[in-house]
């Protein structure tokens, strides 16, 4: 996951053959939310 300062999120499935050519953030909002929460904890936010 890449979280940009403007709130734009990029998420890619590295287990698929598409790799980083097919963003899945829009179809996986629950994964984005989970990763954002983990990131906040790690950064102490």
N, C-alpha and C positions, 0 to 999 in steps of 0.2 A: 504494500500500500504506500502511496505517496500522497501526503496531505499538504496541499499548497496553502500559503498564507491567506489567499482569498477564499478559502473553504472548498475549492475544487479538489476532488478525490480521484486518484487513479488506483485501480486495483486490477491485478493480472493473475491469471491462473497458470502458474509455471508447470503444472502437471499436464497441461494440455499441449498438443502439438503446435498451437498458435503462439504459445509463449507470451511475449510482451507485445503482440500485435492486435490482441483482442481484449479491450478493457471490459471488466465484468462488474464494476462498481455499481452501475445502475440496476443490474439484475440480482445483486447480492447485498441489499441494504443492511441485513442483519449481520453479515460478516464485517462490513464497513463499521457499523456501530460497535461491534465487539472489539475490533482492532483499535478504534479511536479511544475506547475506554482503557484498553491496555496501555496505549501510548501515554495517556494522561497520567496513569499510575506510575509508569516508568519515569516520566519527566517531573513528577511531583506537582502536577497542576490541579 
